[in-house]
């Protein structure tokens, strides 16, 4: 007999009640043979927003923020200095759960309302009709990509799957908005929106504005309404409650701890803000720093949980962010977050928009305190997690672009620098700044080429020598530019990538190798 788990937090309580009634087993965890997996995803966290340096030297930002549990996780695992995502949230999340590159799945901008594009109007380009309804478990939804989700494969292979926090997989009114339809046994507070109305329980996690839709209000956390608690803390507590339920059935668990933090609205966590105010920080910066430390406490609470329940030796923890930090330039100069020495921030093809903090702890496999400079991209998590979960065979509707990085974790020789990473963003996100705009990008080895759709121009950077992308070598290194443009064009054509149309001619923007 199968029991249907109700949506949201109520599902946790229902599951606990059923298992308490039907089992008199010891409540402690018995470590299953397969490893438990915690995927800890932060929203809008910049590469420098931590006391743990991801550069070859410490920077002032590493001395500004306080994230001791990130340091703790890195001390027992591997730090990745060149981990990449996409430049905005929904493309990253769909790539993560599908293993597909954004050029292939076509969810290239952030989603919200059904059949409604969030692109800003562009002066010279007519932007394509991308998959604005997001990722779906069915082929019956228009303007969407039909996938076999990561969580469903894990569930089908014996894992108890928990979603806690931000979902942002599918538009309102589609199956993909509800993580329960994507293979999760429990959904805590995940829905179509990509940001909370508020982080404050005293505000019911709502903006409270009468002139705005309740679409941003965080669902399923009514037990915390009116209470002095931060959203990040509430999500962590509920995730731990869900983990307690797994002890009843002795299954390995997959916890997708997907925080709304540190996405706007920028609101302080009152437990941590004073120390930053005492440093003389700008009020907005101090609020943001408190949000980072709140997120870090969540990481520490989960690490403590697995330690205290005897699960540490059999639990893998993966930590990363969905895109770069929202730069001060993008906010019109208002202080918020900083990505230097990287250029630009969220929404940009420059490193500040796509380069992420990443740590992996895998007991008995990954050397403690290790670091790698090998690069990877977010869709690589899909095959990697399935390999970690010892899922030997699986079938997917979609073609997988990601490559497992377990060889990197195991310290084996790889040839990852011979692999090309691809980004495709035929969209208009909104803010201005370096690297922001409709573009296609390739990184291979030390070189990175960006092709801008509006004026069909190029930027070419040698990333190890110019991490701040300050010197465009496109007119100097002609041979390298041409080789990368050809490889980029070949890939985009192979996946039938969408390109904008020039308003002046009515023609599609040329492939990058057609304008050399």
C-alpha positions in Angstrom: 0.0 0.0 0.0 1.4 3.4 -1.0 0.9 6.5 1.1 0.6 9.8 -0.6 2.6 12.5 1.1 0.7 15.8 1.3 2.2 19.0 0.0 4.6 21.0 2.1 5.3 20.9 5.8 2.1 18.9 6.5 3.7 16.1 4.5 6.5 15.9 7.2 4.0 15.6 10.0 1.9 13.0 8.2 4.9 10.9 7.4 6.1 11.0 11.0 2.6 10.1 12.3 2.3 7.1 9.9 5.8 5.8 10.8 5.4 6.3 14.5 2.1 4.2 14.4 3.4 1.5 12.1 6.9 0.9 13.6 8.3 0.3 17.0 11.9 0.3 15.8 14.7 2.2 17.5 14.4 5.9 16.4 18.2 6.2 15.8 19.6 6.2 12.3 21.0 2.9 11.0 23.5 3.9 8.3 22.3 2.5 4.9 24.8 1.0 2.5 24.3 3.8 0.0 25.5 7.2 1.1 23.2 10.0 2.2 23.5 13.1 0.1 23.0 16.7 1.1 23.0 19.2 -1.8 23.3 22.7 -0.2 22.5 25.4 -2.7 22.7 29.1 -1.9 20.9 31.7 -4.0 22.9 34.7 -5.5 26.0 34.0 -3.4 29.1 35.6 -4.9 32.5 33.9 -5.1 33.9 36.3 -2.6 31.0 36.4 -0.1 32.7 34.2 2.5 35.6 34.0 4.9 36.8 31.0 3.0 39.0 32.2 0.1 38.4 30.7 -3.4 41.3 32.7 -4.8 45.0 32.0 -4.5 45.2 34.7 -1.9 42.9 36.2 0.8 41.1 39.4 -0.1 39.5 42.0 2.2 36.1 40.4 1.5 37.3 37.2 3.1 38.1 39.2 6.2 34.7 41.0 6.2 32.3 38.0 6.2 32.1 35.3 8.7 31.3 31.8 7.4 33.0 29.4 9.8 31.0 26.4 8.7 32.1 26.8 5.1 35.6 26.7 6.4 34.8 23.7 8.5 33.3 21.9 5.4 36.3 22.7 3.3 38.6 21.4 6.0 37.0 18.0 5.6 36.6 18.1 1.8 37.6 19.6 -1.5 37.4 23.3 -2.5 36.7 24.1 -6.1 38.2 27.4 -7.3 36.7 27.2 -10.8 33.1 26.0 -10.4 30.6 27.5 -12.7 26.8 27.9 -13.0 24.6 29.9 -15.3 24.2 33.6 -14.7 20.6 33.6 -13.5 18.7 31.2 -11.3 16.1 29.1 -13.2 18.6 28.0 -16.0 20.9 26.8 -13.3 18.2 24.9 -11.4 16.9 23.2 -14.5 20.4 22.2 -15.5 21.1 20.9 -12.1 18.0 18.7 -12.0 18.1 17.6 -15.7 21.8 17.4 -16.5 21.2 19.5 -19.6 23.0 22.6 -20.8 20.8 25.7 -21.0 21.2 26.0 -24.8 19.6 22.6 -25.0 16.8 22.9 -22.4 15.9 26.5 -23.4 14.9 27.6 -19.9 17.4 30.5 -20.4 15.9 33.2 -18.1 14.0 33.1 -14.8 10.5 31.8 -14.7 7.4 32.8 -12.8 4.0 33.2 -14.6 2.7 30.8 -17.2 3.6 31.7 -20.7 5.0 35.1 -19.6 8.5 36.0 -20.4 10.6 38.0 -17.9 12.8 39.5 -20.6 13.1 43.2 -20.7 12.4 44.8 -24.0 15.5 45.1 -26.2 16.2 48.1 -28.4 17.6 46.2 -31.4 16.7 42.5 -30.8 13.5 40.5 -30.9 14.2 37.8 -28.3 13.2 34.2 -28.8 10.2 32.4 -27.3 12.2 30.4 -24.8 10.9 27.8 -22.4 9.4 30.3 -20.0 7.3 27.6 -18.2 10.4 25.8 -17.0 11.0 22.2 -16.3 8.1 19.7 -16.4 7.6 15.9 -15.6 5.3 15.7 -18.6 5.3 16.6 -22.3 1.8 18.2 -22.1 2.9 21.7 -21.0 3.7 24.3 -23.7 6.9 26.3 -23.7 8.6 23.9 -21.3 11.2 21.2 -21.3 10.1 17.6 -20.4 12.7 15.9 -18.3 13.4 12.9 -16.0 14.4 14.8 -12.9 17.3 13.9 -10.7 15.1 13.5 -7.6 12.9 11.0 -9.3 15.8 8.8 -10.4 17.1 8.8 -6.8 13.7 8.0 -5.4 13.3 5.1 -7.9 16.6 3.8 -6.6 15.7 3.7 -3.0 16.3 7.2 -1.7 14.0 9.2 0.4 14.0 12.7 -1.2 13.5 16.0 0.6 13.2 19.4 -0.9 13.5 22.4 1.5 13.5 26.0 0.3 13.4 27.6 -3.1 12.2 25.5 -6.0 11.8 27.9 -9.0 11.6 25.0 -11.5 8.3 25.7 -13.2 5.8 28.5 -13.8 2.7 29.0 -11.7 -0.1 26.7 -12.7 2.2 24.0 -14.1 3.1 20.6 -12.6 6.8 21.7 -12.4 6.1 24.4 -9.8 5.6 21.6 -7.2 8.7 19.6 -6.2 6.4 16.7 -5.3 5.8 16.3 -9.0 9.5 16.1 -9.7 10.4 13.2 -7.5 10.6 14.6 -4.0 8.8 12.8 -1.2 8.6 16.0 0.9 8.4 19.6 -0.2 9.1 22.3 2.3 8.2 25.8 1.1 9.1 25.3 -2.5 6.9 26.8 -5.2 7.1 28.8 -8.4 8.6 32.1 -7.1 12.3 32.6 -6.9 12.3 35.0 -3.9 10.5 35.4 -0.6 8.2 38.2 0.3 10.2 38.6 3.5 12.7 36.6 5.5 10.9 37.6 8.8 8.5 35.3 10.6 7.0 38.3 12.2 5.9 39.4 8.7 4.7 35.9 7.9 7.4 35.7 5.2 5.3 38.1 3.2 6.0 41.5 1.7 2.7 42.6 3.2 2.1 45.0 0.4 -1.4 45.4 -0.8 -0.4 46.4 -4.2 1.5 43.2 -4.9 0.4 39.7 -5.5 0.9 37.1 -2.9 3.0 35.1 -5.4 6.1 35.9 -3.4 4.7 34.8 -0.1 6.5 31.6 1.1 4.0 28.7 1.4 3.7 26.0 4.1 5.4 27.7 7.0 2.3 29.0 8.8 3.5 27.5 12.1 6.2 30.2 12.2 3.9 33.1 11.3 4.1 35.9 13.8 7.2 34.5 15.4 10.6 36.1 15.7 12.4 33.7 13.4 14.3 34.1 10.2 13.3 32.1 7.1 16.7 30.5 6.7 16.4 29.1 10.3 12.8 27.9 9.7 13.7 26.1 6.6 16.6 24.4 8.4 14.5 23.3 11.3 11.9 21.8 9.0 14.6 20.0 6.9 15.9 18.5 10.2 12.4 17.4 11.1 12.2 15.7 7.7 15.5 14.0 8.3 14.2 12.6 11.6 11.4 10.9 9.6 14.0 9.0 7.5 15.3 7.3 10.6 12.0 5.4 10.8 12.5 3.6 7.5 16.3 3.1 7.3 16.6 4.5 3.7 19.4 6.7 2.4 18.3 10.3 2.0 18.8 13.0 -0.5 18.2 16.4 1.0 18.1 19.3 -1.4 18.7 22.2 1.0 17.9 25.1 -1.4 17.9 28.4 0.5 16.1 31.5 -0.6 19.0 33.3 1.0 20.9 35.4 0.0 18.5 36.6 -2.7 16.7 39.9 -2.1 14.9 41.4 -0.3 18.0 42.3 1.7 16.8 41.9 5.3 18.9 41.3 8.4 19.1 38.3 10.5 18.9 39.9 13.9 21.1 37.3 15.4 24.1 38.4 13.4 23.8 41.9 12.2 25.2 43.8 15.1 28.8 42.6 14.7 28.8 44.0 11.2 27.2 47.3 12.2 29.9 47.5 14.9 32.5 47.3 12.1 31.1 50.5 10.6 29.6 48.8 7.6 27.0 50.3 5.4 23.5 49.2 6.6 22.7 47.3 3.4 26.1 45.6 3.5 25.6 44.7 7.2 22.2 43.2 6.4 23.7 41.2 3.6 26.5 39.9 5.8 24.1 38.8 8.4 22.2 36.8 5.7 25.4 35.1 4.7 26.2 34.1 8.3 22.6 32.9 8.7 23.0 30.7 5.7 26.3 29.4 7.1 24.7 28.6 10.4 22.2 26.4 8.5 25.1 24.5 7.0 26.7 24.0 10.4 23.4 22.8 11.9 23.1 20.2 9.2 26.7 19.1 9.7 26.0 18.8 13.4 23.0 16.8 12.7 24.8 14.1 10.7 27.6 14.1 13.2 25.2 13.7 16.2 23.3 10.9 14.6 26.3 8.8 13.6 25.9 9.6 9.9 29.0 11.6 9.2 31.0 8.8 7.7 28.2 8.0 5.2 27.0 11.4 4.2 28.2 13.4 1.2 27.7 17.2 1.3 27.9 19.3 -1.8 27.8 23.1 -1.5 27.5 25.7 -4.3 25.5 28.8 -5.5 23.1 29.2 -8.4 24.7 32.3 -9.9 27.1 35.1 -9.0 26.4 37.8 -6.5 24.3 40.8 -7.5 27.0 43.4 -8.1 27.0 47.0 -7.0 27.0 48.1 -10.6 23.8 46.2 -11.3 22.2 47.9 -8.4 23.1 51.4 -9.7 26.0 51.7 -7.2 24.0 50.7 -4.1 26.3 48.6 -1.9 25.2 45.0 -1.7 27.8 42.4 -2.6 31.2 42.4 -4.3 32.8 40.0 -6.6 36.3 41.5 -7.1 38.7 40.5 -8.4 36.0 39.0 -10.7 34.3 41.3 -13.1 30.6 42.2 -12.9 27.9 39.9 -11.3 24.6 38.2 -11.6 23.2 38.2 -15.2 26.7 38.6 -16.7 28.8 36.3 -18.8 31.8 37.6 -17.0 33.2 35.6 -14.2 31.4 37.5 -11.5 28.1 36.2 -12.9 28.9 32.6 -13.3 31.8 31.6 -11.1 30.7 30.1 -7.8 32.0 29.0 -4.4 31.9 25.2 -4.3 32.9 22.5 -1.7 32.4 18.8 -1.6 32.8 16.5 1.4 32.8 12.8 0.7 34.2 10.8 3.6 36.7 8.2 2.7 37.0 9.5 -0.8 37.9 13.2 -0.9 41.1 14.2 0.9 40.6 16.6 3.8 41.5 20.2 3.1 42.1 19.6 -0.6 41.7 22.1 -3.4 41.3 21.8 -7.2 41.6 24.3 -10.0 39.9 22.0 -12.5 36.7 23.6 -13.8 33.2 22.2 -14.1 29.7 23.5 -14.7 26.4 23.0 -12.9 24.9 20.3 -15.2 27.8 18.1 -14.1 26.1 17.7 -10.7 23.4 15.4 -12.2 25.6 12.5 -13.3 28.0 13.0 -10.4 25.3 12.7 -7.7 23.9 9.6 -9.5 27.3 8.0 -9.5 27.8 8.9 -5.8 24.4 7.3 -5.1 25.7 4.1 -6.9 22.9 4.3 -9.5 24.4 2.1 -12.1 21.8 2.4 -14.8 19.1 4.9 -15.5 17.0 6.1 -18.4 16.2 9.8 -19.1 13.9 11.4 -21.6 16.5 14.2 -22.0 20.0 14.0 -23.4 22.6 14.6 -20.6 25.3 17.2 -21.3 26.9 17.0 -17.8 29.9 15.0 -17.0 30.6 13.3 -13.7 33.4 15.0 -11.7 34.0 12.0 -9.3 37.4 11.5 -10.9 38.4 15.0 -9.8 37.1 14.2 -6.3 39.1 11.0 -6.2 42.3 12.8 -7.3 42.5 10.8 -10.5 44.1 12.2 -13.7 41.6 14.1 -15.8 41.6 16.0 -19.1 38.9 18.5 -18.0 40.9 21.5 -19.4 40.4 20.0 -22.9 36.6 20.2 -22.4 34.6 23.1 -23.5 32.0 24.7 -21.2 29.1 26.5 -22.9 26.7 29.2 -21.8 23.8 30.6 -23.8 21.7 33.5 -22.9 19.6 34.9 -25.8 17.7 37.1 -23.3 17.6 40.5 -21.7 17.9 40.3 -17.9 17.7 44.0 -17.1 20.6 45.7 -15.2 23.6 47.0 -17.0 27.3 46.2 -16.4 30.2 44.3 -18.0 29.2 41.1 -19.8 25.4 41.7 -19.3 23.3 41.2 -22.3 22.2 38.5 -24.8 25.3 36.4 -25.5 26.8 33.0 -26.0 30.0 31.9 -24.3 32.6 29.2 -24.4 35.5 28.4 -22.0 38.1 25.9 -23.1 41.4 25.5 -21.2 42.7 29.0 -20.2 40.6 30.8 -22.8 37.1 32.3 -22.7 35.2 33.8 -25.6 32.0 35.8 -25.3 29.9 36.5 -28.4 27.4 39.4 -27.9 24.2 39.0 -30.0 23.3 42.7 -30.2 26.4 43.9 -32.1 27.9 40.5 -32.9 31.1 41.4 -31.3 33.6 39.3 -29.3 35.5 39.4 -26.0 38.4 37.0 -25.5 40.1 36.6 -22.2 42.9 34.4 -20.8 41.3 33.7 -17.5 44.3 32.5 -15.4 46.3 35.6 -16.4 43.3 38.0 -16.3 40.7 36.8 -13.8 39.2 40.3 -13.8 38.6 40.2 -17.6 40.1 43.6 -18.1 42.0 43.0 -21.4 40.0 41.9 -24.5 42.4 39.9 -26.7 39.9 39.3 -29.5 41.7 41.4 -32.0 45.1 40.1 -31.0 44.7 36.4 -30.6 42.8 35.9 -33.9 43.5 32.2 -34.3 42.3 31.3 -30.8 39.2 33.5 -31.3 38.4 31.7 -34.5 38.9 28.3 -33.1 36.6 29.0 -30.1 34.0 30.7 -32.3 33.8 27.6 -34.5 33.5 25.2 -31.6 30.8 27.4 -30.0 28.9 27.7 -33.2 29.1 24.0 -33.9 27.7 23.2 -30.4 24.9 25.8 -30.7 23.8 24.4 -34.0 24.0 20.8 -32.7 21.4 21.5 -30.0 19.3 23.8 -32.2 19.9 26.7 -29.8 17.6 29.7 -30.1 19.0 33.0 -31.4 17.4 36.4 -31.3 16.2 38.2 -34.4 17.6 41.6 -35.5 14.7 44.0 -35.7 16.4 46.0 -38.4 16.7 43.0 -40.8 14.2 40.4 -39.6 17.0 37.9 -39.7 18.3 35.7 -36.9 21.5 36.8 -35.3 24.4 35.0 -37.0 26.1 32.0 -35.4 29.4 33.2 -33.9 31.6 31.5 -36.5 29.6 33.2 -39.3 30.8 36.7 -38.4 34.6 36.1 -38.3 
